[in-house]
Amino acid sequence: MMPVPTISVDLRVYLLIAAVVGTVSVILFLDAIFRREAVKRDLRGRGCTPLHIWWRPLAYWATRYRSTPFRVIYRDAEDRLHKAYCCVYTCLTDSPFGSRRVEWIKDELRDFIDV
């Protein structure tokens, strides 16, 4: 019979910390993806076509509590190219699982997009 390998106490602590950090990171990433869908829904509701939506964690234009900032490139109903910045947030009085609100910070028409 083979002996069961043992793990030192120090290694167990490091593995527990890594598991907690990994779990929190995955939850934050999934929350950002969920909020990205709110940006798509808002654009499609205005008759626009989203081309690229980039999550910008810790961006300076995210001024609300628990807002998630994005940089967006889209085409409007008249097929003009736009580069925009927005934040997706929920009010503190709303349900955390309720609808997301999109606040457009800056929206500019562009002939071309410089990434």
Backbone torsions as a table, in degrees:
resi	resn	phi	psi	omega
1	MET	NA	135.2	-177.7
2	MET	-82.7	143.2	177.4
3	PRO	-72.8	147.6	179.2
4	VAL	-78.3	127.0	180.0
5	PRO	-68.6	141.8	178.7
6	THR	-107.3	150.8	179.3
7	ILE	-112.4	135.8	-179.5
8	SER	-68.5	159.4	-178.9
9	VAL	-62.8	-40.2	179.1
10	ASP	-60.9	-43.5	-179.9
11	LEU	-66.0	-36.3	177.2
12	ARG	-62.7	-40.9	178.9
13	VAL	-63.7	-44.8	179.4
14	TYR	-64.0	-39.6	177.7
15	LEU	-66.0	-38.3	177.6
16	LEU	-65.7	-43.3	177.8
17	ILE	-63.3	-42.8	178.6
18	ALA	-63.5	-38.4	178.9
19	ALA	-66.5	-40.5	179.5
20	VAL	-66.9	-46.5	179.2
21	VAL	-62.5	-41.7	178.7
22	GLY	-64.2	-42.5	179.2
23	THR	-64.3	-44.6	178.8
24	VAL	-64.0	-40.0	178.8
25	SER	-63.5	-42.7	179.2
26	VAL	-65.1	-40.8	179.4
27	ILE	-64.5	-43.3	177.9
28	LEU	-63.9	-40.5	178.3
29	PHE	-64.1	-43.8	179.0
30	LEU	-65.9	-34.5	175.9
31	ASP	-64.3	-41.1	178.2
32	ALA	-65.2	-39.1	178.2
33	ILE	-66.0	-39.7	177.8
34	PHE	-63.1	-40.6	179.1
35	ARG	-72.7	-29.6	175.9
36	ARG	-61.6	-36.1	177.6
37	GLU	-64.8	-29.8	176.5
38	ALA	-66.6	-36.4	176.5
39	VAL	-65.1	-44.4	177.9
40	LYS	-60.5	-44.1	-179.8
41	ARG	-62.3	-41.1	179.4
42	ASP	-65.0	-43.4	179.2
43	LEU	-64.5	-45.5	-179.7
44	ARG	-66.5	-30.9	176.2
45	GLY	-66.5	-25.8	177.4
46	ARG	-93.4	5.5	178.6
47	GLY	82.0	21.6	-178.3
48	CYS	-104.3	162.3	178.3
49	THR	-115.0	113.0	177.4
50	PRO	-71.0	133.4	177.7
51	LEU	-102.7	-50.5	177.6
52	HIS	-140.4	136.9	175.2
53	ILE	-131.8	114.1	-179.2
54	TRP	-107.6	130.7	174.0
55	TRP	-77.5	129.4	179.4
56	ARG	-118.6	82.4	-179.8
57	PRO	-63.6	141.7	178.6
58	LEU	63.5	29.3	177.9
59	ALA	-73.4	150.5	-176.1
60	TYR	-70.2	-21.9	-176.5
61	TRP	-86.0	-0.6	177.0
62	ALA	-85.5	89.7	-172.4
63	THR	-95.4	-18.9	-178.7
64	ARG	-85.0	159.0	175.8
65	TYR	-68.4	130.6	180.0
66	ARG	56.9	38.4	174.5
67	SER	-96.1	148.7	-178.8
68	THR	-113.9	116.7	-176.5
69	PRO	-86.0	147.5	177.6
70	PHE	-139.3	150.3	167.5
71	ARG	-109.0	130.6	-169.4
72	VAL	-126.9	137.5	170.0
73	ILE	-119.8	126.5	-177.4
74	TYR	-148.8	166.3	174.3
75	ARG	-111.3	134.5	178.9
76	ASP	-83.6	-176.1	-176.7
77	ALA	-64.2	-24.0	178.7
78	GLU	-94.5	13.8	176.4
79	ASP	65.9	28.1	174.3
80	ARG	-92.7	146.7	-177.4
81	LEU	-88.4	133.7	179.8
82	HIS	-125.6	147.4	169.8
83	LYS	-121.4	124.1	-172.6
84	ALA	-138.2	159.9	175.3
85	TYR	-124.1	135.0	-179.2
86	CYS	-146.3	167.7	174.6
87	CYS	-130.2	142.6	175.0
88	VAL	-111.8	131.8	-176.4
89	TYR	-146.6	166.4	169.8
90	THR	-124.5	145.5	176.5
91	CYS	-71.5	152.8	-179.8
92	LEU	-65.7	-26.1	-179.0
93	THR	-85.2	-12.9	179.7
94	ASP	-82.4	166.2	175.0
95	SER	-69.5	141.6	177.5
96	PRO	-65.0	-16.2	179.2
97	PHE	-103.5	9.1	-179.4
98	GLY	-79.6	-168.4	-177.5
99	SER	-70.8	149.8	178.2
100	ARG	-94.2	144.1	178.0
101	ARG	-107.5	138.1	-179.5
102	VAL	-107.9	125.8	176.6
103	GLU	-112.0	118.4	-179.1
104	TRP	-87.5	120.6	-176.5
105	ILE	-87.1	-50.9	-176.8
106	LYS	-145.2	136.4	180.0
107	ASP	-141.4	120.8	-177.6
108	GLU	-131.8	142.5	174.4
109	LEU	-75.3	140.9	-179.4
110	ARG	-134.1	143.8	171.7
111	ASP	-79.8	-32.9	177.5
112	PHE	-146.0	162.6	-178.9
113	ILE	-111.7	122.5	172.5
114	ASP	-96.1	115.0	-176.1
115	VAL	-70.1	NA	NA
